């Protein structure tokens, strides 16, 4: 079928995500600039959907439909998207600053558990881009800029796990394991995070 006659749709159980109609692309509300199917893949009848900058609200069942030559809509398949937390491991020198991405503009809580201990203490909460309710020892050490929390003047006592959690849902957005070394100028980082969801469906002739 000529590209200008193709009609493809990706949708969830509640809304349209991405549509291709008569050579034009339409993105659903909330997916503007985030959902795409590469043009070269469309020409190959490979309707590979990418969703960038995902959040927990993107969890859903995604279904793909293709319009046949006779105008009938053909269901090609579905994928259930489950969003997992970011995981990060970082080593920094003593006295450095830790930059902790929040991955959300919604209110969040930042928690800390010292290395070898299971109990979490509150570092602070972040609402509307500002720190509120800093915990003991963090009153003058934390600030927020560009959706990241900065913790200044690291010491050995700051070694452990930092958790960013949505205040409303209590779901964990990210965990960061931090080690503090006595000296050195460089940091070492290992990152495992879900940046983009890929959903593939291939049309059958």
C-alpha angles and dihedrals in degrees: 000000000000114000092240089059098047121112118189128168135189115192141164126221089275111027149013114268105181135356135186114198129166091341095311129110124222123187124203125242110286092017097076109135091001107074122065145155113201113247093227089056092051090056087055091048088246106135098194109172121206122192115193131199093018125194135187090268089067092068107118146105111284119205129192126211131187127195114232124218089261092055096255116137113237121204108224102181147287142246129205110221116209117184118215131195125268115253124202136174119198138176119199135174121254111272094027126119125251117221109203115191111220095200090206142070090206120096111285139182121223115209133185133204116188118235110278093015129098100201117100125214127195117258093181145295123253122213128169091354096305136101118249133177098011113197125240111295093018099074096106100021105068132073137157129232132157093359092303131111116224120207111192134206100022119207134180088269089066093064113116142063125326118199127195111203132181108247095215101043099025088224118148112247098181145349124208124191110206129195121188120208127200096240146348135103103243137073128215121213138187116185130191112175141143106244102158137014119223122200119183128198124167123204116233119218 
